[in-house]
């Protein structure tokens, strides 16, 4: 019976296809695609009533539903053309009275009407603006309000113009945007701003009355961070907007001594800039390997906590959770900032395994460490950067990812990954598995810089693909209880995005496109852009914001990139779940001399902030 039913079904399909009309053949003899007509289901006008003075005109706009209906043609008519005539939607008042203007779909099925009342003309006698001058940071906008006299003037339509659209533009509603400067581009931003001037004029349609405002554009920040709309609100529904927790001053960079007040249950985020604008926090240093676990006893498998840093992290996590901020654990496994016991007991920085160490012993140590840290904060961490920066800068894209991990080989320039040296490439899978078992609810990430480089991106893709395939094949009994079928082990890739003015959005897009088929989440995990076209001039530890020689032109270029990047991230918001900035103000950035952040040292919005936010309307 099953075979008979299948055969009948196939016959029905064949007969059905045979009865379908065939499209015309093109000149190659191939069948053209059969056009599918989408029917009109309705029509609407933008206004239901209009008041016009004799001699005035206004264009009515219509929309057809659905928007992709095949036939978008309409006809217009007036029941009293001597009073108000219509042509292609433009209504012209000819005499006192009233008229009904009707728009009709071409097939006659749907209509919509607007009542036009023609009244005696009350001429405009003047126009004023609510400001005579305005100073805007480049890429900032402000709406200027016009008032027409008399208040009962019949035609209040206004046109806006700019004397120099390269400096400031104006929208039909009077919104002015600063777009560039005319002088000072080569000057240092920290010494004197670049500036420009344009005149914005409002002209009445009736009488040609005018009013003008002088707009001064500048690279100098004007508005304090806490006077700006919350970033997390502006990007709500798109992705999380994150920043970093610095804690006590670390790494020799000046900054606030503490961002958390109180301890234990009373711990709270005390930096209002963080709570106002951000809904995710990554500890800049305090959860890195060297900060939490200061010792490991191989005989007992126990670890020793760094009590001071443990308390700092405990309070930070409690405070962030209380503030409904997602905590990003950063990071468990790394080639850098490891505690001394790792170098002494597992493998040296030079890539040599410690005498007496072997794979099984190293796995036991790694699991004990991960279980201690991830287990302590289980249920309190939104996501973990389990593995950070596995591949060296000179790794070739054609190399098997298992052979490309840092080993302190010639040309790598940085320490070996001790876990790779002692365990081999299996440490990646085993490290992620240990984290999953320690905190089943946390989203597990791989995190790396220079992901815009094709070779590194391909290695990351291959590693994530292989590790996830292995986990998917793992028996359910070896996974945490309740782990849903199909859940990946590496669930996200963190693209750090520590960039410079030479990195285009197109390069980043290529990497996003490469990662998309993996089915993982993406996060922009450590965003900053040094305002220079190379890394070397403004890499870490090269100076502070106060002695920066970044020019105003470079700062505006940087702002444009912030806008381009954010537009790209928004275009891919279906897989990007977070955009985290690596600091609030330039003076406390690890790359401060390059002025890499959205806010200057005084906490005011730079051009980059406005470009960052403007991406929402691009």
C-alpha positions as CSV (number, residue, x, y, z in Angstrom):
1,X,0.0,0.0,0.0
2,X,2.8,2.4,0.8
3,X,4.4,1.8,-2.6
4,X,1.1,2.2,-4.4
5,X,0.4,5.5,-2.6
6,X,3.8,6.9,-3.5
7,X,3.4,5.9,-7.1
8,X,0.0,7.7,-7.3
9,X,1.5,10.8,-5.6
10,X,4.3,10.9,-8.2
11,X,1.8,10.5,-11.1
12,X,-0.3,13.4,-9.7
13,X,2.8,15.6,-9.6
14,X,3.7,14.7,-13.2
15,X,0.2,15.3,-14.5
16,X,0.0,18.6,-12.6
17,X,3.2,19.8,-14.1
18,X,2.1,18.7,-17.6
19,X,-1.0,20.9,-17.2
20,X,0.9,24.0,-16.1
21,X,1.2,26.8,-18.7
22,X,4.7,27.1,-19.9
23,X,6.4,30.5,-20.1
24,X,7.8,31.8,-23.4
25,X,11.2,30.6,-24.5
26,X,14.1,33.1,-24.6
27,X,16.5,33.2,-27.5
28,X,18.5,30.3,-26.1
29,X,15.4,28.1,-26.3
30,X,15.1,28.0,-22.4
31,X,11.9,28.6,-20.6
32,X,11.6,32.0,-19.0
33,X,10.5,32.2,-15.4
34,X,6.7,32.4,-15.0
35,X,5.7,35.8,-13.7
36,X,3.6,35.8,-10.5
37,X,1.2,38.7,-10.2
38,X,0.7,40.1,-6.7
39,X,-2.8,41.6,-6.3
40,X,-3.5,45.0,-4.8
41,X,-5.4,44.7,-1.5
42,X,-5.8,48.4,-0.6
43,X,-4.6,52.0,-0.9
44,X,-4.1,54.9,1.5
45,X,-3.4,58.6,1.4
46,X,-1.0,60.4,3.7
47,X,-3.7,62.9,4.6
48,X,-7.5,62.8,5.0
49,X,-8.0,66.6,4.8
50,X,-6.0,69.6,3.5
51,X,-6.5,73.3,3.8
52,X,-5.2,75.5,1.1
53,X,-5.3,79.1,0.2
54,X,-6.3,80.2,-3.3
55,X,-3.3,79.7,-5.6
56,X,-1.5,77.3,-3.3
57,X,-0.6,73.7,-4.1
58,X,0.3,70.6,-2.2
59,X,1.2,67.1,-3.3
60,X,-0.7,64.1,-1.8
61,X,1.2,60.9,-1.3
62,X,-0.3,57.4,-1.6
63,X,0.8,53.9,-0.6
64,X,-0.5,50.7,-2.1
65,X,-0.7,47.5,-0.1
66,X,1.0,45.2,-0.3
67,X,4.1,47.2,-1.0
68,X,5.2,44.7,-3.6
69,X,1.9,44.6,-5.5
70,X,2.5,44.2,-9.2
71,X,0.3,47.1,-10.5
72,X,1.1,50.3,-8.7
73,X,-0.7,52.6,-11.1
74,X,-3.4,55.0,-10.0
75,X,-5.7,57.7,-11.3
76,X,-6.6,60.9,-9.6
77,X,-9.9,62.9,-9.7
78,X,-11.6,65.9,-8.2
79,X,-15.4,66.3,-7.7
80,X,-15.0,70.1,-8.0
81,X,-12.0,70.9,-10.2
82,X,-13.1,74.5,-10.4
83,X,-12.3,74.8,-6.7
84,X,-9.4,72.4,-6.5
85,X,-7.8,70.5,-9.4
86,X,-5.5,67.5,-9.1
87,X,-2.7,66.3,-11.4
88,X,-0.5,63.3,-10.5
89,X,-1.4,63.9,-6.8
90,X,-0.6,67.6,-6.7
91,X,-3.7,69.6,-5.6
92,X,-3.9,73.2,-6.7
93,X,-6.5,75.5,-5.1
94,X,-8.3,77.7,-7.6
95,X,-11.4,79.1,-5.9
96,X,-13.0,79.2,-2.4
97,X,-15.0,76.1,-1.5
98,X,-14.4,72.4,-1.0
99,X,-13.5,69.5,-3.1
100,X,-13.1,65.8,-2.7
101,X,-9.8,64.4,-4.2
102,X,-9.9,60.7,-4.9
103,X,-7.1,58.3,-5.8
104,X,-8.2,55.0,-7.4
105,X,-6.2,51.9,-8.2
106,X,-6.0,51.2,-11.9
107,X,-8.4,48.2,-11.8
108,X,-10.9,50.4,-9.9
109,X,-11.1,48.1,-6.9
110,X,-9.8,50.4,-4.2
111,X,-10.1,54.2,-3.6
112,X,-9.1,56.7,-1.0
113,X,-10.2,60.3,-0.6
114,X,-9.1,63.5,1.0
115,X,-11.2,66.7,1.6
116,X,-9.6,69.9,0.3
117,X,-10.9,73.1,1.8
118,X,-9.9,76.3,-0.1
119,X,-9.9,79.4,2.1
120,X,-9.0,83.0,1.6
121,X,-5.2,83.5,1.7
122,X,-3.7,84.9,4.8
123,X,-0.2,86.0,3.7
124,X,3.0,85.4,5.7
125,X,4.5,88.5,7.1
126,X,7.6,87.1,8.7
127,X,9.6,84.1,10.0
128,X,11.9,83.7,13.0
129,X,14.1,80.8,14.3
130,X,14.5,79.7,17.9
131,X,18.2,80.3,17.6
132,X,20.5,82.7,15.8
133,X,23.6,80.5,16.2
134,X,24.5,76.9,16.9
135,X,27.7,75.0,17.6
136,X,27.7,71.3,16.8
137,X,30.4,68.7,17.1
138,X,30.9,67.1,13.8
139,X,28.2,64.4,13.0
140,X,26.0,65.8,15.7
141,X,22.5,67.0,14.8
142,X,19.9,69.4,16.2
143,X,16.5,70.5,15.0
144,X,15.9,74.2,14.6
145,X,12.3,75.4,15.1
146,X,10.8,78.1,12.8
147,X,7.8,80.3,13.8
148,X,5.8,82.0,11.0
149,X,3.8,85.2,11.5
150,X,0.9,85.6,11.7
151,X,0.0,82.4,13.4
152,X,-3.0,82.0,11.2
153,X,-1.0,82.4,7.9
154,X,-2.5,80.1,5.3
155,X,0.6,78.6,3.8
156,X,3.2,77.8,6.4
157,X,5.4,75.7,4.1
158,X,9.1,76.3,4.5
159,X,12.2,75.3,2.4
160,X,15.6,75.0,4.1
161,X,19.0,75.6,2.5
162,X,22.7,75.6,3.5
163,X,25.3,77.9,2.3
164,X,27.9,75.1,2.5
165,X,26.6,71.6,2.5
166,X,30.2,70.3,2.9
167,X,30.1,71.8,6.4
168,X,26.5,71.5,7.5
169,X,23.4,70.0,5.9
170,X,19.8,70.7,6.7
171,X,16.8,68.3,6.4
172,X,13.3,69.4,5.2
173,X,12.2,69.5,8.9
174,X,15.0,71.8,9.9
175,X,17.3,69.3,11.4
176,X,20.9,70.5,11.0
177,X,23.8,68.1,10.9
178,X,27.5,69.1,11.2
179,X,29.4,67.1,8.6
180,X,32.9,68.6,8.3
181,X,35.2,71.5,9.0
182,X,37.1,74.0,6.8
183,X,40.1,74.9,8.9
184,X,42.4,73.2,11.4
185,X,42.4,69.7,10.1
186,X,46.1,69.3,10.5
187,X,46.1,70.6,14.0
188,X,46.4,68.3,17.0
189,X,43.0,67.5,18.4
190,X,44.3,68.0,22.0
191,X,45.7,71.4,21.1
192,X,43.0,73.1,19.1
193,X,39.8,71.9,17.3
194,X,39.1,72.1,13.6
195,X,36.2,74.3,12.7
196,X,33.8,75.3,10.0
197,X,30.9,77.7,9.4
198,X,27.8,77.6,7.4
199,X,24.6,79.6,7.2
200,X,21.3,77.7,7.3
201,X,18.3,79.7,5.8
202,X,14.6,79.0,6.2
203,X,12.4,80.5,3.4
204,X,8.6,80.7,3.4
205,X,6.8,79.4,0.4
206,X,4.4,82.4,0.7
207,X,6.1,85.7,0.4
208,X,9.6,84.5,0.3
209,X,10.4,85.6,3.9
210,X,13.7,84.4,5.3
211,X,15.4,83.7,8.6
212,X,19.0,82.4,9.1
213,X,21.1,80.7,11.7
214,X,24.9,80.6,11.8
215,X,26.2,77.0,12.4
216,X,29.7,76.5,13.7
217,X,31.0,73.0,13.3
218,X,33.9,71.7,15.4
219,X,35.7,68.6,16.4
220,X,35.7,69.8,20.0
221,X,33.2,67.7,22.1
222,X,30.3,69.7,23.6
223,X,28.0,67.3,25.5
224,X,28.8,65.3,28.6
225,X,28.2,61.5,28.5
226,X,25.6,61.6,31.2
227,X,23.6,64.2,29.3
228,X,23.2,61.9,26.3
229,X,20.4,59.3,25.7
230,X,21.5,55.9,27.0
231,X,23.3,53.9,24.3
232,X,21.7,50.7,25.5
233,X,18.2,52.2,25.0
234,X,19.1,53.5,21.5
235,X,20.3,50.1,20.4
236,X,17.6,48.1,22.3
237,X,16.3,45.3,20.1
238,X,19.5,45.2,18.1
239,X,22.2,44.0,20.4
240,X,23.7,44.5,23.8
241,X,26.0,47.5,24.2
242,X,28.9,46.7,26.5
243,X,32.0,48.2,28.2
244,X,34.7,47.1,30.6
245,X,35.1,46.9,34.3
246,X,38.5,48.3,35.3
247,X,38.2,47.8,39.1
248,X,41.2,49.2,40.9
249,X,43.8,50.9,38.7
250,X,45.7,48.3,36.7
251,X,48.4,48.0,34.2
252,X,49.9,51.4,35.0
253,X,47.1,53.4,33.3
254,X,45.6,56.3,35.2
255,X,41.9,56.1,35.9
256,X,39.2,55.8,38.5
257,X,40.3,53.9,41.6
258,X,37.1,51.9,41.9
259,X,33.9,51.3,39.9
260,X,32.1,49.3,42.5
261,X,31.1,50.4,46.0
262,X,30.2,48.2,48.8
263,X,30.8,44.5,49.3
264,X,28.8,41.3,49.1
265,X,25.1,41.8,48.9
266,X,25.5,45.6,49.1
267,X,28.0,45.8,46.2
268,X,26.8,48.2,43.5
269,X,28.2,49.7,40.3
270,X,29.2,53.2,41.3
271,X,30.2,54.6,37.9
272,X,26.9,56.1,36.6
273,X,28.4,56.3,33.1
274,X,28.4,52.5,33.1
275,X,24.9,52.0,34.4
276,X,23.4,54.7,32.2
277,X,24.7,53.6,28.9
278,X,25.7,49.9,29.0
279,X,24.0,46.6,29.7
280,X,27.1,44.2,29.5
281,X,30.4,44.4,31.3
282,X,33.7,42.6,30.7
283,X,36.4,42.7,33.3
284,X,39.4,44.3,31.6
285,X,41.9,42.3,33.7
286,X,40.6,40.8,36.9
287,X,39.3,37.5,35.5
288,X,42.4,36.8,33.4
289,X,44.4,33.7,34.4
290,X,47.1,35.5,36.4
291,X,44.6,37.3,38.6
292,X,42.4,34.6,40.3
293,X,44.3,31.3,40.8
294,X,47.7,31.7,42.3
295,X,48.6,28.1,42.9
296,X,47.8,24.5,42.0
297,X,48.5,21.4,44.0
298,X,49.0,18.5,41.6
299,X,48.9,15.9,44.4
300,X,45.4,17.0,45.6
301,X,44.1,18.6,42.5
302,X,43.2,21.7,44.5
303,X,43.8,25.3,43.6
304,X,44.8,28.4,45.7
305,X,42.8,31.6,45.1
306,X,44.3,35.1,45.0
307,X,42.1,36.3,47.9
308,X,42.3,40.0,47.1
309,X,41.3,39.7,43.4
310,X,38.8,37.0,44.2
311,X,37.0,39.5,46.5
312,X,37.2,42.2,43.8
313,X,35.6,39.9,41.2
314,X,33.0,38.6,43.6
315,X,31.9,42.2,44.3
316,X,32.0,43.1,40.6
317,X,29.9,40.1,39.6
318,X,27.4,40.7,42.4
319,X,27.1,44.4,41.5
320,X,26.7,43.8,37.8
321,X,24.0,41.2,38.4
322,X,22.2,43.6,40.6
323,X,22.3,46.2,37.9
324,X,20.9,43.7,35.4
325,X,24.1,44.0,33.4
326,X,25.3,40.9,31.6
327,X,28.8,39.7,32.8
328,X,31.3,38.5,30.3
329,X,33.9,36.3,31.8
330,X,37.3,37.1,30.3
331,X,39.3,34.9,30.0
332,X,40.1,31.3,31.0
333,X,42.8,30.1,28.6
334,X,45.4,32.3,27.1
335,X,49.1,32.4,26.1
336,X,49.5,35.7,28.1
337,X,49.0,36.9,31.6
338,X,49.3,33.4,33.1
339,X,50.1,32.8,36.8
340,X,53.6,31.7,37.6
341,X,52.4,28.2,38.5
342,X,51.3,27.6,34.9
343,X,54.8,28.4,33.6
344,X,56.5,26.5,36.4
345,X,54.3,23.4,36.4
346,X,52.9,23.1,32.9
347,X,55.1,24.6,30.1
348,X,57.5,27.5,29.8
349,X,57.0,30.7,27.8
350,X,59.6,29.4,25.3
351,X,57.4,26.4,24.3
352,X,59.2,23.7,26.4
353,X,57.1,21.4,28.5
354,X,58.1,21.2,32.1
355,X,60.0,18.1,33.1
356,X,57.7,15.5,34.5
357,X,54.6,17.0,33.0
358,X,52.5,15.0,30.5
359,X,49.2,15.4,28.7
360,X,47.1,13.7,31.4
361,X,48.6,15.7,34.2
362,X,48.2,18.9,32.3
363,X,44.5,18.1,31.5
364,X,43.9,17.5,35.2
365,X,45.4,20.8,36.0
366,X,43.5,22.7,33.3
367,X,40.2,21.1,34.3
368,X,40.7,21.8,38.0
369,X,41.5,25.5,37.2
370,X,38.5,25.9,34.9
371,X,36.1,24.1,37.2
372,X,37.2,26.3,40.1
373,X,36.8,29.6,38.3
374,X,33.8,28.9,36.1
375,X,32.2,26.8,38.8
376,X,32.5,29.6,41.4
377,X,30.5,32.0,39.2
378,X,28.2,29.5,37.6
379,X,24.8,31.0,36.9
380,X,26.1,34.6,37.3
381,X,28.1,34.8,34.0
382,X,26.3,35.5,30.8
383,X,29.1,34.3,28.5
384,X,32.7,33.1,28.9
385,X,35.7,33.9,26.7
386,X,37.0,30.4,27.2
387,X,40.0,30.7,24.9
388,X,41.7,33.9,23.9
389,X,44.0,34.5,20.9
390,X,45.1,31.0,20.0
391,X,46.9,31.8,16.8
392,X,50.0,33.9,16.1
393,X,50.1,36.8,13.7
394,X,52.2,34.9,11.1
395,X,50.0,31.8,11.0
396,X,49.3,30.8,7.4
397,X,45.7,30.3,6.2
398,X,46.5,27.0,4.6
399,X,47.9,25.6,7.8
400,X,45.9,23.0,9.7
401,X,44.5,24.9,12.7
402,X,45.9,22.2,15.0
403,X,49.4,23.0,13.9
404,X,49.0,26.8,13.9
405,X,48.5,27.5,17.6
406,X,51.1,29.6,19.4
407,X,54.2,27.6,20.2
408,X,56.9,30.3,20.4
409,X,58.2,29.4,17.0
410,X,60.3,31.7,15.0
411,X,58.5,34.8,13.9
412,X,55.6,34.5,16.3
413,X,56.8,37.2,18.6
414,X,54.8,36.1,21.7
415,X,54.8,33.4,24.4
416,X,53.8,29.9,23.7
417,X,50.4,28.7,24.8
418,X,51.4,26.4,27.7
419,X,48.2,24.2,27.5
420,X,48.9,23.6,23.8
421,X,52.5,22.7,24.5
422,X,51.6,20.2,27.2
423,X,48.3,18.8,25.9
424,X,48.3,19.4,22.1
425,X,45.4,20.8,20.1
426,X,43.0,18.7,22.2
427,X,43.2,21.3,24.9
428,X,40.8,23.5,22.9
429,X,38.0,20.9,22.9
430,X,38.8,19.8,26.5
431,X,38.9,23.4,27.8
432,X,35.5,24.2,26.3
433,X,34.1,21.0,27.6
434,X,35.3,21.7,31.1
435,X,33.8,25.1,30.9
436,X,30.4,23.7,29.7
437,X,30.4,21.2,32.6
438,X,31.3,23.8,35.1
439,X,28.7,26.4,34.0
440,X,26.1,24.8,31.7
441,X,24.1,28.0,31.3
442,X,27.0,30.2,30.1
443,X,27.4,30.9,26.4
444,X,30.9,29.8,25.5
445,X,33.0,32.0,23.2
446,X,36.3,31.9,21.4
447,X,37.8,35.4,21.3
448,X,40.5,36.9,19.0
449,X,42.0,40.0,17.5
450,X,42.7,40.8,13.8
451,X,39.8,38.7,12.8
452,X,39.6,40.8,9.6
453,X,42.7,39.1,8.4
454,X,41.7,36.2,6.1
455,X,44.3,33.7,7.3
456,X,43.4,34.1,10.9
457,X,39.6,34.1,10.1
458,X,40.0,30.8,8.2
459,X,41.9,29.2,11.1
460,X,39.2,30.3,13.6
461,X,36.4,29.0,11.3
462,X,38.1,25.6,10.9
463,X,38.8,25.2,14.6
464,X,35.2,26.1,15.6
465,X,33.8,23.9,13.0
466,X,35.8,20.8,14.1
467,X,35.4,21.3,17.8
468,X,31.6,21.7,17.4
469,X,31.3,18.6,15.2
470,X,33.1,16.6,17.8
471,X,30.8,17.8,20.6
472,X,27.7,17.2,18.5
473,X,28.8,13.6,18.2
474,X,29.4,13.2,21.9
475,X,27.0,11.0,23.8
476,X,24.4,12.8,25.7
477,X,25.4,11.2,29.0
478,X,28.8,13.0,28.7
479,X,27.1,16.4,28.5
480,X,25.5,18.4,31.3
481,X,22.0,17.3,32.2
482,X,19.4,19.2,30.1
483,X,21.8,20.2,27.4
484,X,19.5,20.5,24.4
485,X,20.1,18.4,21.3
486,X,22.0,20.3,18.7
487,X,23.6,22.8,21.1
488,X,27.1,23.7,20.1
489,X,30.2,23.7,22.3
490,X,31.7,26.9,20.9
491,X,28.6,29.0,20.7
492,X,30.1,32.3,19.8
493,X,33.1,34.0,18.3
494,X,34.3,37.3,19.8
495,X,35.8,39.7,17.2
496,X,37.8,42.0,19.3
497,X,38.0,44.8,16.7
498,X,41.0,46.7,18.1
499,X,41.4,48.6,14.8
500,X,43.0,51.7,13.3
501,X,41.9,54.1,10.6
502,X,43.2,51.8,7.9
503,X,40.7,49.0,8.5
504,X,37.6,49.3,6.4
505,X,34.1,47.9,7.1
506,X,34.4,45.7,4.0
507,X,37.2,43.7,5.6
508,X,35.1,43.1,8.6
509,X,32.1,42.1,6.5
510,X,34.2,39.4,4.7
511,X,34.9,37.8,8.1
512,X,31.3,38.0,9.2
513,X,30.3,36.3,5.9
514,X,32.9,33.6,6.5
515,X,31.6,32.9,10.1
516,X,27.9,33.1,9.4
517,X,27.5,29.5,8.1
518,X,29.0,28.2,11.4
519,X,25.7,28.9,13.1
520,X,27.3,30.6,16.0
521,X,26.7,34.0,17.7
522,X,29.1,36.8,17.0
523,X,30.2,39.6,19.4
524,X,32.2,42.7,18.8
525,X,34.0,42.1,22.0
526,X,36.7,44.9,22.5
527,X,36.0,47.7,20.1
528,X,38.3,50.7,19.8
529,X,39.8,52.5,16.8
530,X,43.1,54.3,17.1
531,X,42.9,57.5,15.0
532,X,45.9,56.6,12.9
533,X,46.5,54.3,9.9
534,X,48.9,51.9,11.6
535,X,49.1,49.9,14.8
536,X,52.7,50.6,15.7
537,X,52.4,54.3,16.3
538,X,49.6,53.9,18.9
539,X,49.9,50.4,20.2
540,X,49.6,49.7,23.9
541,X,52.0,51.5,26.3
542,X,53.0,54.2,23.7
543,X,51.7,57.2,25.7
544,X,48.5,58.7,27.0
545,X,45.7,60.8,25.6
546,X,47.2,64.0,27.0
547,X,50.3,63.8,24.8
548,X,48.5,62.5,21.7
549,X,49.4,63.9,18.3
550,X,46.3,62.7,16.6
551,X,45.1,65.3,14.2
552,X,41.5,66.6,13.8
553,X,41.3,65.1,10.3
554,X,42.3,61.7,11.7
555,X,39.7,62.0,14.4
556,X,37.0,62.7,11.8
557,X,38.2,59.7,9.7
558,X,38.0,57.6,12.8
559,X,34.4,58.8,13.4
560,X,33.4,57.8,9.9
561,X,34.7,54.3,10.6
562,X,32.7,54.0,13.8
563,X,29.7,54.8,11.7
564,X,30.6,52.4,9.0
565,X,31.3,49.6,11.5
566,X,28.0,50.1,13.3
567,X,26.0,50.1,10.1
568,X,27.6,46.8,9.3
569,X,26.9,45.4,12.7
570,X,23.3,46.5,12.5
571,X,23.0,44.8,9.1
572,X,24.1,41.6,10.8
573,X,22.2,42.0,14.0
574,X,20.6,38.7,13.5
575,X,23.8,37.0,14.6
576,X,25.7,39.8,16.4
577,X,24.5,39.8,20.0
578,X,26.8,42.3,21.6
579,X,29.0,45.3,20.7
580,X,31.4,46.1,23.6
581,X,33.6,49.2,23.7
582,X,37.0,48.7,25.4
583,X,36.7,51.7,27.7
584,X,34.7,54.8,28.2
585,X,37.1,57.7,27.9
586,X,40.4,58.1,26.0
587,X,42.4,58.8,29.1
588,X,41.8,55.4,30.6
589,X,42.2,53.4,27.4
590,X,45.1,50.9,27.0
591,X,45.8,52.7,23.7
592,X,45.1,56.2,25.0
593,X,47.6,58.0,22.8
594,X,45.5,57.0,19.7
595,X,42.3,58.5,21.2
596,X,40.4,55.3,20.4
597,X,37.1,55.7,22.1
598,X,33.8,57.6,21.8
599,X,34.4,60.1,24.6
600,X,37.3,62.4,25.3
601,X,39.3,62.6,28.6
602,X,36.7,64.9,30.1
603,X,33.8,62.5,29.3
604,X,32.3,64.5,26.4
605,X,31.1,63.0,23.1
606,X,33.6,63.1,20.2
607,X,32.6,63.0,16.6
608,X,32.8,59.2,16.8
609,X,29.9,59.0,19.2
610,X,27.6,60.8,16.9
611,X,28.6,58.6,13.9
612,X,28.2,55.5,16.0
613,X,24.6,56.4,16.9
614,X,23.7,57.8,13.5
615,X,24.2,54.3,12.0
616,X,20.8,53.6,13.4
617,X,19.2,55.9,10.8
618,X,21.5,55.1,7.8
